[in-house]
Amino acid sequence: MRRTFKYRAVINKETEANCHKWLWLCKTLYNMALEQRIIARKQRKSISGYEQEKQLVDLKNAFPEFKTVGSQVLQNVLQRLDKTFQLFFKSKFGFPRFKSRDRYKSFTLKQTGWQLEGRYLYIKNVGRFKLHLSRPIQGNIKTITVKQSSTGKWFVMFSCDNVPARLLPASDVEIGIDVGINRFLVDSDGIPVENPQYFRQSEKTLRRRQRSLSRKKRGSGCRKKARLLVAKTHEKIVNQRNDFCHKTANGLLEKAGMVYIENLNIKGMVKNKHLSKSISDSSWGKFFNILAYKAEGAGRRVIRVSARNTSQICSSCGKMVPKSLSVRVHRCPYCKLIIDRDYNAAINILQRGQRCQALTSAIADVA
């Protein structure tokens, strides 16, 4: 399987200057290639990414500064632009935009132009990167991406193939989980996980720093310092969320071999102006993605089931018991079941997932 290993890197001033030079040249090439495509579209012509890659030789002859950048790095820039256009044609994103200095923050190398010796990475015409190897690199390295964060930190990401799976012991336990706002999730065993609400915790600090940033004069040194403080606040929130999602997913996968989750339309849910901030702060989408890829590597399964009426149906008798979002206790007038609303929904998710799996197995046996 393919995995990405991300490490913090420490570099000297010369290497940092070379990195900024490469980023500036990559950004310039991206904008030049985008402008070429826009002109071609206006002339009702088309130009492919492959055709633009063939023009790199002429570009280097016309602008010798591009010769210091690895050929595969420049090819990757054009491949990024081509991929952006493909997504645009599929109506998944808007029309590609020109990149400003602060919107192009990474470059990618493939098989050549670099050498890894222990914890030191050497990149030709750039310099040396000292890596904080928090875990060993596994598999075959296919690409290396150097990236600068919004707070000025440098990271190196290794995309590796043939990474051995870290399988967990086989388990027949099946659980369903219901995510929410008051509590991050409740599983079908009735065990809750509280919602840390990291954005809410830092909201006061973020508001104060954003107001300070808005008062600073554009282009001044004070504004750069204020922008950095805002970026650090956002970075802290992201790191806290990632850490929480990874630990929660590990706990669920160690507990169960099959996990059933709701197939939520999160993009539609955040359109609710009253709950959008709380839903975004809960980061359900990030958690589901982390849970899915961790399950794949651990030999577990994550199954999505329909979320329709999981909170309204009684998990004991199957009758419909309508209730508003403010009602947190499920009281069934038919079978007299009284349990927590989220616990009832988690049981319904488990039962719905088990029925889907049984039906799938039956169809497979008939076929």
C-alpha positions in Angstrom: 0.0 0.0 0.0 1.1 3.6 -0.4 1.6 5.9 2.5 3.0 9.4 3.1 5.6 10.1 5.8 5.8 13.7 6.9 8.7 15.1 8.9 9.7 18.5 10.3 12.9 19.8 8.7 15.6 22.3 10.0 17.5 24.2 7.3 20.1 27.0 7.3 19.6 30.4 5.7 21.3 29.5 2.4 19.1 26.4 1.9 16.0 28.5 2.9 17.0 31.1 0.3 17.4 28.4 -2.4 14.0 26.9 -1.4 12.3 30.3 -1.8 14.0 30.8 -5.2 12.7 27.4 -6.4 9.2 28.2 -5.1 9.3 31.6 -6.9 10.4 30.0 -10.2 7.8 27.2 -9.9 5.1 29.8 -9.2 6.3 31.8 -12.2 6.2 28.8 -14.5 2.7 27.9 -13.2 1.4 31.4 -14.0 3.1 31.4 -17.4 1.6 28.0 -18.3 -1.8 29.2 -17.1 -1.6 32.3 -19.2 -0.7 30.3 -22.2 -3.7 28.1 -21.8 -6.0 31.1 -21.3 -4.8 32.6 -24.5 -5.2 29.3 -26.3 -8.8 29.0 -25.1 -9.6 32.6 -26.3 -8.3 31.5 -29.7 -10.4 28.4 -29.6 -7.4 26.2 -29.4 -6.3 23.6 -26.9 -2.9 22.8 -25.4 -2.2 19.8 -23.3 0.1 19.3 -20.3 2.3 17.0 -22.4 2.7 19.7 -25.0 3.7 22.3 -22.4 6.2 19.9 -20.9 7.9 19.5 -24.3 8.4 23.3 -24.3 10.5 23.3 -21.1 13.7 23.0 -23.1 12.9 26.2 -25.0 12.0 27.8 -21.7 15.3 27.0 -20.1 17.2 28.4 -23.1 15.2 31.6 -23.0 15.4 31.9 -19.2 18.6 30.3 -17.9 17.5 30.7 -14.2 15.2 27.8 -14.7 18.2 25.5 -15.4 18.9 25.4 -11.6 15.6 23.8 -10.9 15.3 20.0 -11.5 13.5 19.0 -14.7 11.1 16.7 -12.8 10.2 19.6 -10.4 9.2 21.8 -13.4 7.3 18.9 -15.0 5.4 18.4 -11.7 4.4 22.1 -11.8 2.8 21.6 -15.2 1.2 18.4 -14.1 -0.5 20.2 -11.2 -1.9 22.8 -13.6 -3.1 20.1 -15.9 -4.8 18.2 -13.0 -6.5 21.5 -12.0 -7.9 21.9 -15.5 -9.1 18.3 -15.5 -11.0 18.9 -12.3 -12.4 22.1 -13.7 -13.7 20.3 -16.8 -15.4 17.8 -14.5 -17.1 20.7 -12.8 -15.6 19.9 -9.4 -13.7 23.1 -9.0 -13.7 26.6 -10.4 -11.4 27.9 -13.1 -7.7 27.8 -12.2 -6.3 31.0 -10.7 -3.0 32.7 -10.9 -0.7 32.0 -7.9 0.5 34.8 -5.8 3.8 34.6 -3.8 2.0 33.3 -0.7 -0.1 30.7 -2.6 2.6 28.4 -3.9 4.3 26.7 -1.0 5.7 23.4 -2.2 7.7 21.6 -4.9 8.0 17.9 -5.7 11.0 15.7 -6.7 10.8 12.2 -8.1 13.7 9.7 -8.5 16.6 12.1 -9.2 18.1 15.2 -7.7 18.1 14.1 -4.1 20.0 11.8 -1.7 18.9 10.6 1.7 21.6 9.7 4.2 20.2 8.8 7.6 18.4 11.9 8.9 19.8 14.2 6.3 18.3 14.9 2.9 20.4 16.5 0.3 18.7 18.2 -2.7 20.8 19.3 -5.7 21.1 23.1 -6.0 19.1 23.6 -2.8 21.0 22.3 0.2 20.7 20.0 3.2 17.6 19.3 5.3 17.9 17.9 8.8 14.9 15.8 9.5 13.2 15.0 12.8 12.6 11.3 12.1 9.7 10.6 14.5 9.2 7.2 12.7 11.2 5.3 10.2 10.6 5.6 6.5 9.2 2.4 5.0 8.7 1.1 1.5 10.0 2.5 -1.7 10.3 6.3 -2.0 8.5 7.5 -5.1 8.3 11.2 -4.6 9.6 13.8 -2.1 7.7 17.0 -1.5 9.2 20.0 0.3 6.6 22.4 1.8 6.6 25.5 3.9 3.7 26.0 6.2 1.9 29.3 6.8 3.9 29.8 9.9 7.2 29.5 8.1 8.0 25.9 9.2 9.5 23.5 6.7 8.4 20.0 6.2 9.5 17.1 3.9 6.9 14.5 2.8 7.9 11.1 1.4 5.3 9.3 -0.6 6.2 5.6 -0.5 5.0 2.4 -2.2 5.0 -1.1 -0.9 4.7 0.0 2.7 3.9 -3.1 4.8 0.5 -3.1 6.4 0.3 -3.0 10.2 -2.4 -5.5 10.7 -4.2 -5.7 14.0 -5.4 -9.0 15.5 -8.5 -10.4 14.0 -11.7 -9.3 15.7 -15.4 -10.3 15.2 -16.6 -7.3 17.1 -18.9 -4.9 15.2 -19.9 -1.5 16.3 -21.9 1.4 15.0 -21.1 5.0 15.8 -23.2 8.1 15.7 -21.4 11.5 15.5 -22.8 14.7 16.9 -22.1 18.2 18.2 -22.7 17.9 21.9 -20.6 14.7 22.0 -18.2 13.8 19.2 -19.5 10.3 19.0 -21.4 7.6 20.8 -20.9 3.9 19.8 -23.4 1.1 19.9 -22.1 0.0 23.3 -23.1 3.3 24.8 -19.6 4.6 25.2 -19.4 8.4 24.5 -16.4 10.4 23.3 -16.7 14.1 24.2 -16.3 16.8 21.6 -13.2 18.9 22.5 -14.3 21.8 20.3 -10.8 23.1 19.7 -12.0 26.1 17.6 -14.3 27.2 20.3 -11.4 27.0 22.8 -9.2 29.3 20.7 -12.0 31.5 19.3 -11.4 34.4 21.7 -7.6 34.4 21.0 -8.2 34.1 17.3 -10.8 37.0 17.3 -8.4 39.3 19.2 -5.5 38.5 16.9 -7.5 38.9 13.7 -8.7 42.3 14.9 -5.2 43.3 15.5 -4.2 42.1 12.0 -6.9 44.2 10.4 -5.6 47.4 12.0 -2.1 47.0 10.7 -0.8 48.8 7.6 -0.4 46.5 4.6 3.2 45.7 3.7 4.5 46.8 7.1 6.6 44.6 9.5 3.9 44.8 12.2 1.4 43.3 9.8 3.7 40.4 9.0 4.1 39.7 12.8 0.3 39.9 13.3 -0.4 37.6 10.3 2.1 35.1 11.8 0.2 35.1 15.1 -3.1 34.4 13.3 -1.5 31.6 11.3 -0.1 30.0 14.5 -3.5 30.0 16.1 -5.0 28.2 13.1 -2.1 25.8 13.0 -2.6 24.9 16.6 -6.3 24.2 16.0 -5.5 22.0 13.0 -2.8 20.0 14.9 -5.2 19.5 17.9 -7.9 18.2 15.6 -5.5 15.9 13.8 -4.2 14.5 17.0 -7.7 13.9 18.4 -9.0 12.3 15.2 -6.0 9.9 15.0 -6.2 8.8 18.6 -10.0 8.3 18.4 -9.8 6.3 15.2 -7.0 4.1 16.7 -9.2 3.4 19.8 -12.2 2.3 17.6 -10.1 0.1 15.4 -8.4 -1.6 18.3 -11.8 -2.4 19.7 -13.7 -3.6 16.6 -13.1 -5.4 13.3 -16.1 -3.8 11.6 -17.2 -0.2 12.1 -20.4 1.2 10.7 -20.7 4.9 10.1 -23.3 7.3 8.7 -23.0 8.5 5.1 -23.5 12.1 6.0 -23.9 15.0 3.5 -21.6 17.3 5.4 -21.4 19.9 2.7 -25.2 20.3 2.8 -25.2 20.3 6.6 -22.8 23.2 7.0 -25.3 25.4 5.0 -27.3 25.6 8.3 -26.2 29.0 9.5 -27.0 28.1 13.1 -24.9 25.0 13.2 -22.3 25.5 10.5 -19.5 26.6 12.9 -20.1 23.7 15.3 -20.3 21.1 12.5 -17.0 22.4 11.0 -15.4 22.4 14.4 -16.4 18.8 14.9 -14.4 17.8 11.8 -16.5 14.7 11.0 -15.2 14.5 7.4 -11.6 14.5 8.5 -12.3 11.8 11.1 -14.1 9.5 8.7 -11.2 9.8 6.2 -8.7 9.0 8.8 -10.7 6.1 10.1 -11.1 4.7 6.6 -7.4 4.7 5.6 -6.3 3.5 9.1 -8.8 0.6 8.8 -7.4 -0.3 5.3 -3.9 -0.6 6.7 -5.0 -2.5 9.8 -7.1 -5.1 8.1 -10.4 -3.7 9.4 -13.5 -2.6 7.5 -15.4 0.7 7.7 -18.9 0.6 6.1 -21.0 3.6 5.4 -24.8 3.3 5.8 -27.7 5.6 5.2 -28.2 8.2 7.8 -31.9 8.6 7.2 -34.0 8.6 10.4 -31.4 6.9 12.5 -32.3 9.2 15.4 -36.1 8.9 14.8 -36.5 5.1 14.7 -36.7 3.1 17.9 -33.8 0.6 18.0 -36.0 -1.8 20.0 -39.3 -2.0 18.2 -38.5 -0.2 14.9 -41.3 2.3 15.2 -40.9 5.9 14.1 -40.7 8.3 17.1 -40.3 11.8 15.7 -38.4 14.2 17.8 -36.7 17.6 17.4 -32.9 18.1 17.6 -33.3 19.7 21.1 -34.8 16.4 22.5 -31.7 14.4 23.7 -33.6 11.4 25.2 -35.4 8.8 23.1 -38.7 7.8 24.7 -40.6 5.2 22.8 -44.4 5.2 23.5 -44.8 1.8 22.0 -42.2 -0.4 23.7 -41.4 2.0 26.6 -37.7 2.1 25.8 -35.9 5.1 27.3 -32.3 5.7 26.3 -30.0 8.4 25.2 -30.8 9.8 21.7 -27.3 9.3 20.3 -27.0 5.8 21.8 -30.3 4.8 20.1 -29.0 6.2 16.8 -25.7 4.2 17.1 -27.6 1.0 17.7 -29.8 1.7 14.6 -26.6 2.3 12.5 -25.2 -1.0 13.7 -28.4 -2.9 12.9 -28.7 -1.2 9.5 -25.1 -2.0 8.6 -25.5 -5.7 9.7 -28.6 -6.0 7.5 -26.8 -4.5 4.5 -23.9 -6.9 5.0 -26.2 -9.9 5.3 -28.1 -8.9 2.1 -24.7 -8.4 0.3 -23.6 -11.9 1.4 -26.9 -13.4 0.3 -26.6 -11.9 -3.2 -23.0 -13.0 -3.5 -24.0 -16.6 -2.6 -26.8 -16.6 -5.2 -24.4 -15.3 -7.9 
